[in-house]
Amino acid sequence: LSIWRTILAIPHFIKIFLSNVRLLRKLLKKNAYHGIVIDSDYTMFWLKKQVTIPIFALNNSDIVVEECKALSKIPKELRMQYWVEKCDHWFHQKVPTMVLSPAINPRSFKDHKSLRHFAPYIREGLKVRTPEKELKTILVMFSGSQFGSSVDFLYQLQRRPGVTLHVVGREGQSSDWINFHGKVHNNKELVNQADMMVINAGFSAVSEAVVLRKPAIVLRIANHAEQFINALTVQKMGLGLIANSDNVGHKIEEMANQFSDFVEAHLAFNCPINGSEKCADVI
């Protein structure tokens, strides 16, 4: 993530912002809505005075800011992006009627009148089950060009009897125990089958691993404050390990060797699975 490329793109963002303001003003005049649900939609800052119905925001910048403050020292690479998160947090303190903040560990954060914390929300169709203590299926999910196109480390992994490895988001040469699926629009069945996951540190991917009780190797984007906190939280709770493109193969081997310990940590944590229902009830 480059903060400088983001700054250079500001003129383009302003054009999008003004276009969205016009569109939303037109929609609000045309329809009798009873509420608005947003996800870091800053057009509401411009339209706030014209909106008389409740604005619900899905956003957890409060958690990123609070967790960064709790660090003994914010890493230099995160400082610019940390201020972006602080600005996002300020917006959500001032504009929405209610902020609905999903958290990996919602019990750690205090609610108040305009801020509620919930367990993470996951996609419909994903099945929460008691995790297997014996590792049988590993799912590797790479998104975009985050870690380049090399998957050479997969061929260097120690082959484990009875274990199958599925790879989504990358092309490669399949073998009798490694299956490459390329880009998959609907990966729910593969996620449901997995005992262990290798994922990016975006909140959606981390949420699914935690709620579904699947030990995870978490790879974060450099310079990204939220992904840093997501990965750190998972590792501190014993639910997974942080990795990078250089050591991901080693981390997979480490987790596979201690798989039952990570399963026990998930069972002890017992992440609530009703986050989306509680959020909907508030709305």
C-alpha positions as a printed Julia matrix, in Angstrom:
283×3 Matrix{Float64}:
   0.0     0.0     0.0
   1.45    3.34   -1.04
   0.18    6.44    0.76
   1.88    8.61   -1.87
   0.01    6.98   -4.76
  -3.16    7.53   -2.76
  -2.33   11.24   -2.36
  -1.59   11.6    -6.09
  -4.99   10.04   -6.85
  -6.87   12.68   -4.8
  -8.12   14.63   -7.89
  -9.64   11.4    -9.22
 -11.19   10.67   -5.81
 -12.73   14.17   -5.69
 -14.38   13.58   -9.06
 -15.86   10.28   -7.82
 -16.93   11.93   -4.55
 -18.89   14.71   -6.28
 -20.51   12.23   -8.66
 -21.61   10.08   -5.71
 -22.99   13.1    -3.85
 -25.21   13.95   -6.84
 -26.36   10.35   -7.19
 -27.19    9.9    -3.5
 -28.96   13.25   -3.22
 -31.15   12.19   -6.15
 -31.89    8.77   -4.59
 -32.77   10.27   -1.21
 -35.18   12.74   -2.78
 -36.83   10.1    -4.93
 -37.35    7.37   -2.3
 -38.77    7.3     1.23
 -36.0     5.41    3.0
 -36.14    4.73    6.75
 -32.38    4.35    7.22
 -29.01    4.25    5.49
 -26.24    1.68    5.96
 -22.77    2.76    4.85
 -19.24    1.39    4.8
 -16.79    4.33    5.03
 -18.88    6.31    2.54
 -17.68    9.88    2.96
 -20.41   11.36    0.79
 -22.5    11.33    3.96
 -20.23   14.05    5.37
 -21.48   16.36    2.61
 -25.1    15.24    2.87
 -25.35   14.97    6.66
 -27.4    18.15    7.13
 -29.9    17.02    4.47
 -30.43   13.55    5.94
 -33.06   13.16    8.66
 -33.08    9.34    8.86
 -30.63    7.2    10.88
 -27.21    6.48    9.35
 -25.68    3.13   10.35
 -21.98    2.64    9.57
 -20.2    -0.72    9.35
 -16.68    0.25   10.41
 -14.03   -0.84   12.91
 -11.49    1.98   12.63
 -12.02    2.54   16.37
 -10.43   -0.85   17.01
  -7.46   -0.21   14.7
  -6.8     3.16   16.36
  -7.17    1.77   19.88
  -4.95   -1.25   19.21
  -2.27    0.89   17.53
  -2.25    3.19   20.57
  -1.76    0.16   22.8
   1.49   -0.77   21.03
   4.68    0.2    22.83
   5.64    1.96   19.61
   3.77    2.29   16.31
   6.06    0.86   13.6
   7.39    3.53   11.24
   5.91    1.77    8.21
   2.4     2.14    9.66
   2.46    5.77   10.76
   1.06    7.36    7.58
  -1.68    4.76    7.25
  -2.4     5.06   10.98
  -3.35    8.7    10.4
  -5.69    7.6     7.61
  -7.36    5.28   10.13
  -7.56    8.13   12.64
  -9.3    10.34   10.06
 -11.69    7.5     9.29
 -12.36    7.13   13.02
 -13.01   10.88   13.36
 -15.52   10.73   10.48
 -17.38    7.88   12.17
 -17.5     9.74   15.47
 -19.08   12.8    13.8
 -21.37   11.63   10.99
 -23.2     8.29   11.52
 -26.03    7.91   14.01
 -24.66    4.5    15.03
 -21.37    2.73   14.26
 -21.52   -1.07   14.07
 -17.97   -2.27   14.66
 -17.1    -5.93   14.0
 -14.21   -7.23   16.11
 -12.24  -10.46   16.16
 -12.65  -10.36   19.95
 -15.67   -8.11   20.62
 -15.52   -8.82   24.37
 -12.38   -6.67   24.58
 -14.07   -3.4    23.59
 -16.61   -1.2    25.33
 -19.89   -0.2    23.72
 -21.65    3.11   24.18
 -24.73    4.81   22.82
 -23.45    5.38   19.28
 -20.92    2.53   19.02
 -21.68   -1.19   19.23
 -19.24   -4.07   18.83
 -20.16   -7.45   17.38
 -18.52  -10.72   16.45
 -17.37  -10.72   12.81
 -19.89  -11.19   10.02
 -19.33  -13.97    7.48
 -20.88  -14.87    4.15
 -24.07  -16.87    3.97
 -23.42  -20.49    3.09
 -20.29  -20.93    5.2
 -20.7   -23.66    7.82
 -19.4   -23.46   11.37
 -18.38  -26.91   12.56
 -16.32  -28.42   15.34
 -12.79  -28.35   13.93
 -10.97  -31.57   13.16
  -7.94  -32.15   15.38
  -6.27  -34.1    12.58
  -5.11  -32.0     9.63
  -6.5   -33.25    6.33
  -7.08  -30.2     4.08
  -5.11  -26.98    3.67
  -6.6   -24.1     1.66
  -4.28  -21.41    0.26
  -6.09  -18.28   -0.93
  -4.09  -15.49   -2.58
  -5.85  -12.35   -3.78
  -4.68   -9.98   -6.51
  -0.94   -9.49   -7.01
  -0.26   -9.09   -3.3
   2.6   -11.6    -3.23
   3.47  -11.73   -6.88
   2.78  -14.83   -8.93
   5.37  -17.21   -7.44
   4.01  -20.28   -5.71
   7.32  -22.14   -5.74
   7.27  -22.52   -1.96
   4.28  -24.87   -2.26
   6.4   -27.44   -4.13
   8.96  -27.32   -1.32
   6.46  -28.19    1.41
   6.87  -31.48    3.18
   4.33  -33.93    1.86
   2.08  -35.21    4.63
   0.2   -38.52    4.26
  -3.56  -37.97    4.08
  -3.25  -34.18    3.61
  -4.56  -32.41    0.49
  -3.64  -28.82   -0.42
  -5.96  -26.6    -2.49
  -4.77  -23.31   -4.02
  -7.2   -20.56   -5.04
  -6.2   -17.38   -6.88
  -3.06  -18.74   -8.55
  -2.31  -20.95  -11.51
   0.22  -23.76  -11.2
   1.06  -27.37  -11.91
  -1.19  -29.66   -9.87
   0.17  -32.86   -8.37
  -1.29  -35.84   -6.57
  -1.66  -33.77   -3.37
  -1.65  -30.11   -4.53
  -4.64  -28.86   -6.53
  -4.57  -25.47   -8.29
  -8.03  -23.97   -8.93
  -7.03  -20.58  -10.39
  -9.52  -17.77   -9.89
 -12.69  -19.1    -8.27
 -15.78  -16.88   -8.09
 -17.47  -19.0    -5.41
 -14.99  -20.57   -3.0
 -17.43  -21.38   -0.19
 -17.25  -25.17   -0.57
 -13.45  -25.09   -0.49
 -13.56  -22.87    2.61
 -16.05  -25.2     4.31
 -13.84  -28.24    3.63
 -10.6   -26.65    4.84
  -9.06  -27.53    8.19
  -6.33  -24.9     7.9
  -6.12  -21.74    5.78
  -3.41  -19.51    4.29
  -5.03  -16.11    3.76
  -4.39  -12.39    3.46
  -4.93  -10.17    6.49
  -8.0    -8.37    5.2
 -10.78   -8.34    7.78
 -13.19  -10.45    5.7
 -10.72  -13.32    5.27
  -9.58  -13.17    8.9
 -13.2   -13.03   10.1
 -14.1   -16.2     8.22
 -11.09  -18.09    9.6
 -11.87  -17.05   13.18
 -15.65  -17.59   13.09
 -15.27  -20.92   11.28
 -12.63  -22.01   13.83
  -9.92  -22.65   11.24
  -6.27  -22.09   12.2
  -4.78  -19.64    9.71
  -1.46  -18.42    8.35
  -2.05  -14.68    7.83
  -0.08  -12.64    5.29
  -0.47   -8.89    5.56
   0.11   -6.09    3.08
   3.07   -3.93    4.06
   2.3    -0.43    5.43
  -1.35   -1.3     6.11
  -2.33   -0.5     9.73
  -5.58   -2.48    9.78
  -3.99   -5.62    8.32
  -1.13   -5.31   10.79
  -3.61   -5.24   13.7
  -5.72   -8.08   12.23
  -2.69  -10.36   11.86
  -1.26   -9.41   15.25
  -4.58  -10.09   17.0
  -4.91  -13.55   15.45
  -1.38  -14.49   16.47
  -1.64  -13.08   20.01
  -4.81  -15.1    20.59
  -3.12  -18.3    19.41
  -5.55  -18.68   16.51
  -2.94  -18.39   13.76
   0.52  -17.23   12.72
   1.78  -14.13   10.93
   3.79  -14.81    7.77
   5.31  -12.99    4.82
   6.19  -14.03    1.29
   9.64  -15.17    2.41
   8.68  -17.42    5.32
   5.14  -18.57    4.46
   6.3   -22.11    3.65
   8.08  -22.37    6.99
   5.01  -21.08    8.83
   2.78  -23.64    7.11
   5.11  -26.41    8.31
   5.17  -24.91   11.84
   1.38  -24.81   12.07
   0.96  -28.28   10.59
   3.34  -29.66   13.24
   1.38  -27.96   16.05
  -2.05  -28.17   14.45
  -3.89  -29.63   17.46
  -2.66  -26.76   19.68
  -4.18  -24.19   17.33
  -7.44  -26.15   17.19
  -7.57  -26.16   21.0
  -7.08  -22.37   21.01
 -10.04  -21.94   18.65
 -12.22  -24.22   20.76
 -11.29  -22.3    23.91
 -11.99  -18.93   22.29
 -15.3   -20.14   20.84
 -15.95  -17.12   18.64
 -19.66  -16.09   18.62
 -21.39  -16.84   15.32
 -24.34  -14.44   15.63
 -22.57  -11.16   14.86
 -24.62  -10.42   11.76
 -27.91  -11.2    13.54
 -27.1    -8.85   16.42
 -26.04   -6.16   13.98
 -29.28   -6.53   12.02
 -31.31   -6.35   15.26
 -29.76   -2.98   16.09
 -30.55   -1.63   12.63
